[in-house]
Amino acid sequence: MPAIYSQVQNRAVETLKLSDVQVRTPCQPSKMICLWNNFHQLAAKNDFQQPKEPLWFLKAPNSYWPANRPIERPATYAGKIIYEGELGVVIGKKCFNISEAEAGDYIFGYTCVNDVTAVDLLRKDKSFEQWARAKSFDTFGVFGPVIATGVDPMKLSVKTILNGKERQNYPVADMFFPPHKLVAAISKDVTLMPGDIIACGTSLGAGTMGDAHNVVDIVIDGVGSSRQCFRPGAAEPIPARRAAQAEEDLRGRRGRHRRPAGGQVCARGRGRHRHRPGRASRRDPEEWPQAGVA
C-alpha cells in the first residue's frame, strides 16, 4: 500500500471535462444506512412524533449507483417511484460506540444522495413494512459524484430540482439528529467502516418521478450536485472492483483519476476528496474510504 500511495502522490493531477468521462461512485460502502422521520418540518406536517432515537434501515449494496447515470425502472415493478434528496455522511475510520464529541474525527466528508424508493411496496403487506425491499432495487442508491471535506454540515441546505422546478429546499439544521449525533448514535448499534454512508433522511417535497423523461437534480451547495434521468429498462450494476484491478488503475495502466472540472480532485491511497487549493488533508491514507477509479 505505501508504494502505491507514493506513486499516486507523485502523479500530476489532471483536470478533465465532466462530459468526457464517466464518473463512478466516490467510495465503496459496506453498507448504506438511511434515516426516516429526521426533520422537524416533515414531522409537523404529517403529525409524526419526534423519535427518541434515530429510526434507520439499510439499502442493499446492489442498489449503489453513481451520480449522473440513469435510474432504471425494475422490470418486476410497475408502481410509483419517488426521489428523495438527502445529505450523505461518509465515514472515514472504523468506529463503534463513540460519543457525539468524537464523531467529527470519524467523518471523512459529505456527499449527495438520492434515496430512490418503490413507494407502493412499502405498505403492500399490512403486517410488515418493507423498507429494504422498496429501496434496494438496482440503481436505487444514488450517491456522489464527489465527497466534500472541510465543510460545516449545519450550514448546508439540500435542494431537489425536478425537470427544472425546485421541489425540495430544506436546511440540515432542521434535523432531529444532525450528522455528528447520528454517527454517534448509530455507532452504538453497528460498527461503521471506512466508506460507509449514512443518508440523513429527507424533508418536505419528496415526490414521484412521473415518466421516462424526468430529470432529477440533487444540489447541496458546498458539497456538489447529482443529476439522474429516469427511464424504463434494466440496468447493469457496476461490478465490485477487484484488488488487482484497483492497484493497476492507481498505477495508471487501465484507468485515469477522473472527476468533474470545477475544482481539482486528488486521489490519495484508498480514497479521494475534493481538493481545495491551500488546504492539505491530515488524514492517514490507510484510513480513507475505498474508491472506485473510472
BAVOTI-213042 format. One line per 5 residues: number of its first residue (from 1); their letters; for each residue x, y, z of C-alpha. Coordinates in Angstrom, 3 decimals. Example, Ala and Ser with C-alpha at 12.3 -4.5 7.8 and 13.67 -1.06 7.14 Angstrom:
<rs>
1	AS	12.300,-4.500,7.800  13.670,-1.060,7.140 .
</rs>
This chain:
<rs>
1	MPAIY	0.000,0.000,0.000  2.722,2.593,0.818  4.339,2.011,-2.609  1.034,2.628,-4.409  0.376,5.719,-2.305 .
6	SQVQN	3.814,7.087,-3.160  3.216,6.596,-6.881  -0.150,8.357,-6.696  1.394,11.253,-4.773  3.985,11.748,-7.487 .
11	RAVET	1.475,11.843,-10.354  0.272,15.151,-11.654  -3.407,15.875,-11.121  -5.257,16.049,-14.420  -8.486,18.016,-14.803 .
16	LKLSD	-10.977,16.748,-17.387  -14.369,17.923,-18.554  -17.254,16.066,-16.979  -18.730,15.458,-20.431  -15.603,13.500,-21.395 .
21	VQVRT	-15.690,10.963,-18.575  -17.975,8.504,-16.823  -17.852,9.050,-13.063  -18.053,6.096,-10.688  -19.212,6.142,-7.086 .
26	PCQPS	-16.653,8.059,-4.983  -16.388,5.270,-2.376  -17.392,1.648,-1.865  -19.608,1.372,1.217  -20.010,-1.861,3.137 .
31	KMICL	-23.459,-0.510,3.997  -25.749,2.461,3.411  -27.787,3.414,6.456  -30.830,5.580,5.763  -32.947,7.631,8.151 .
36	WNNFH	-36.708,8.029,8.477  -38.513,10.880,10.254  -35.443,13.032,10.909  -36.830,16.524,10.196  -38.988,18.820,12.296 .
41	QLAAK	-40.891,20.298,9.322  -41.802,16.932,7.807  -42.850,15.540,11.192  -45.025,18.569,11.906  -46.818,18.330,8.551 .
46	NDFQQ	-47.506,14.610,8.924  -48.209,14.663,12.654  -45.284,12.337,13.377  -43.951,12.121,16.906  -40.340,13.179,17.463 .
51	PKEPL	-38.331,9.944,17.691  -36.336,9.272,20.844  -33.504,7.755,18.796  -32.653,7.563,15.074  -35.000,5.382,13.031 .
56	WFLKA	-32.983,3.712,10.301  -32.941,0.954,7.696  -30.445,-0.416,5.164  -30.232,-0.252,1.384  -28.663,-3.342,-0.208 .
61	PNSYW	-25.252,-2.945,-1.922  -26.648,-3.910,-5.337  -28.553,-0.592,-5.311  -25.438,1.614,-5.101  -25.227,3.749,-8.232 .
66	PANRP	-23.090,6.641,-9.470  -24.387,10.157,-9.882  -25.234,11.267,-13.410  -26.229,7.775,-14.556  -29.856,6.836,-15.393 .
71	IERPA	-32.114,5.341,-12.733  -33.826,2.249,-14.107  -37.388,1.093,-13.552  -37.332,-2.522,-12.295  -38.868,-4.880,-14.817 .
76	TYAGK	-40.782,-6.533,-11.959  -42.381,-3.367,-10.561  -44.946,-1.086,-12.215  -45.833,1.259,-9.349  -44.720,4.749,-8.330 .
81	IIYEG	-41.034,5.544,-7.933  -40.061,8.598,-5.898  -36.937,10.700,-5.433  -35.644,11.775,-2.022  -32.804,14.309,-1.980 .
86	ELGVV	-30.563,13.797,1.042  -27.216,14.631,2.599  -24.899,11.635,2.892  -22.306,11.344,5.675  -19.238,9.348,4.595 .
91	IGKKC	-17.354,7.504,7.335  -13.556,7.792,7.277  -12.416,5.470,10.067  -13.736,2.327,11.679  -15.725,3.136,14.792 .
96	FNISE	-18.044,1.614,17.361  -19.719,3.159,20.398  -18.237,6.631,20.012  -19.538,9.853,21.524  -21.031,12.805,19.681 .
101	AEAGD	-17.936,14.835,20.592  -15.724,12.211,18.921  -17.859,11.795,15.787  -16.131,14.505,13.766  -12.874,12.556,13.913 .
106	YIFGY	-14.553,9.624,12.152  -16.382,11.538,9.414  -14.460,11.695,6.142  -16.841,14.072,4.382  -20.259,14.579,2.798 .
111	TCVND	-21.928,13.670,-0.490  -25.242,13.963,-2.349  -27.722,11.081,-2.078  -30.908,10.261,-3.963  -32.717,7.656,-1.860 .
116	VTAVD	-34.924,6.250,-4.636  -37.982,4.325,-3.466  -40.558,1.964,-4.988  -43.115,3.533,-2.696  -46.056,1.224,-3.465 .
121	LLRKD	-44.155,-1.690,-1.903  -43.620,-0.030,1.467  -47.016,-0.955,2.885  -48.131,-3.532,0.346  -48.344,-6.088,3.158 .
126	KSFEQ	-50.234,-4.531,6.062  -48.499,-6.810,8.555  -44.947,-5.734,7.655  -43.480,-2.516,6.213  -40.957,-3.448,3.523 .
131	WARAK	-38.368,-0.674,3.725  -35.355,-2.631,2.492  -37.284,-4.176,-0.408  -38.763,-0.867,-1.573  -35.396,0.868,-1.544 .
136	SFDTF	-32.943,-1.780,-2.743  -33.653,-2.274,-6.443  -30.662,-1.886,-8.751  -29.747,1.805,-9.272  -31.891,2.994,-6.304 .
141	GVFGP	-28.958,4.012,-4.084  -27.528,7.011,-5.940  -24.653,8.950,-4.360  -21.761,11.174,-5.435  -20.236,12.360,-7.649 .
146	VIATG	-17.712,13.623,-5.082  -17.091,13.642,-1.342  -16.568,17.143,0.042  -14.345,17.599,3.083  -13.837,20.518,5.434 .
151	VDPMK	-17.474,21.671,5.377  -19.800,22.510,8.271  -22.884,20.325,7.713  -25.076,22.551,9.874  -24.745,25.347,7.311 .
156	LSVKT	-25.870,23.197,4.375  -29.210,23.031,2.587  -30.477,20.252,0.335  -32.291,21.104,-2.891  -34.063,18.753,-5.282 .
161	ILNGK	-34.990,20.019,-8.741  -37.374,18.005,-10.920  -37.480,18.946,-14.606  -36.164,22.420,-13.815  -38.594,23.110,-10.940 .
166	ERQNY	-37.442,23.205,-7.332  -39.284,20.557,-5.296  -37.185,20.403,-2.140  -35.152,23.034,-0.294  -34.539,22.308,3.356 .
171	PVADM	-31.758,23.033,5.874  -29.673,20.336,7.535  -30.111,22.327,10.757  -33.772,21.194,10.855  -32.748,17.601,11.657 .
176	FFPPH	-33.761,15.909,14.893  -30.422,14.092,14.725  -27.719,16.116,12.904  -24.724,14.305,11.346  -22.445,14.119,14.414 .
181	KLVAA	-25.271,12.952,16.637  -26.318,10.387,14.011  -22.846,8.898,13.685  -22.516,8.566,17.456  -25.966,7.012,17.907 .
186	ISKDV	-25.686,4.538,15.029  -22.178,3.513,16.123  -23.756,2.169,19.289  -25.697,-0.351,17.180  -23.291,-1.325,14.373 .
191	TLMPG	-19.608,-0.983,13.596  -19.159,1.728,10.979  -16.450,1.120,8.388  -14.482,3.477,6.107  -16.643,4.346,3.111 .
196	DIIAC	-19.962,3.605,4.821  -22.683,6.152,4.094  -25.363,7.453,6.416  -28.143,9.078,4.373  -29.617,11.597,6.803 .
201	GTSLG	-33.230,11.334,5.646  -35.351,13.701,3.620  -37.813,16.501,4.356  -40.782,18.115,2.622  -41.148,17.823,-1.140 .
206	AGTMG	-40.155,14.240,-1.960  -42.271,13.091,-4.870  -42.864,10.889,-7.879  -40.673,10.702,-10.963  -43.575,10.603,-13.371 .
211	DAHNV	-42.185,9.371,-16.655  -39.127,8.244,-18.575  -38.059,11.784,-19.453  -37.862,13.205,-15.942  -34.557,14.673,-14.810 .
216	VDIVI	-33.788,14.992,-11.086  -31.005,17.172,-9.678  -29.845,16.868,-6.056  -27.929,20.053,-5.200  -26.086,20.771,-1.956 .
221	DGVGS	-24.085,23.985,-2.231  -20.647,23.392,-0.783  -20.873,19.651,-1.427  -21.853,19.120,-5.061  -24.703,18.199,-7.353 .
226	SRQCF	-26.029,14.957,-8.786  -28.249,14.561,-11.844  -30.238,11.497,-12.842  -32.758,10.827,-15.555  -35.386,8.148,-15.126 .
231	RPGAA	-36.187,5.686,-17.880  -37.596,2.160,-18.162  -35.478,-0.899,-18.813  -32.947,-2.995,-16.942  -29.658,-1.572,-15.710 .
236	EPIPA	-26.387,-3.423,-15.412  -24.983,-2.764,-11.916  -21.342,-1.771,-11.661  -19.377,-4.883,-10.625  -17.296,-4.890,-7.471 .
241	RRAAQ	-13.708,-3.951,-8.152  -11.013,-6.482,-7.505  -7.913,-5.507,-5.593  -5.655,-6.242,-8.562  -7.718,-4.043,-10.865 .
246	AEEDL	-7.726,-1.212,-8.347  -3.969,-1.449,-7.973  -3.446,-1.368,-11.731  -5.751,1.633,-12.055  -3.822,3.510,-9.410 .
251	RGRRG	-0.665,2.803,-11.379  -2.300,4.224,-14.476  -2.415,1.002,-16.506  -6.156,0.800,-17.010  -7.695,3.987,-15.752 .
256	RHRRP	-7.261,7.646,-15.026  -8.162,9.679,-11.974  -11.253,11.489,-13.156  -13.555,13.955,-11.552  -15.548,16.917,-12.794 .
261	AGGQV	-13.840,20.168,-13.598  -14.673,22.996,-11.227  -12.012,22.193,-8.658  -9.230,19.638,-8.754  -9.862,16.259,-7.249 .
266	CARGR	-6.999,14.313,-5.766  -6.591,10.567,-5.440  -4.803,9.585,-2.282  -4.242,5.984,-1.242  -7.653,4.358,-0.914 .
271	GRHRH	-9.809,7.433,-1.254  -10.459,10.772,-2.880  -11.589,14.161,-1.818  -12.307,17.423,-3.478  -9.048,19.311,-3.408 .
276	RPGRA	-9.206,22.855,-2.139  -6.155,24.962,-3.044  -4.139,25.741,0.062  -5.801,23.015,2.150  -3.914,19.829,2.956 .
281	SRRDP	-5.591,16.806,4.471  -4.111,15.426,7.652  -5.878,12.106,7.431  -3.906,8.865,7.379  -4.276,7.401,3.841 .
286	EEWPQ	-4.744,3.940,5.319  -7.989,5.133,6.894  -9.555,6.792,3.854  -12.629,5.205,2.247  -12.026,2.912,-0.711 .
291	AGVA	-12.955,4.497,-4.020  -13.697,3.187,-7.484  -11.444,4.521,-10.212  -13.072,5.267,-13.556 .
</rs>
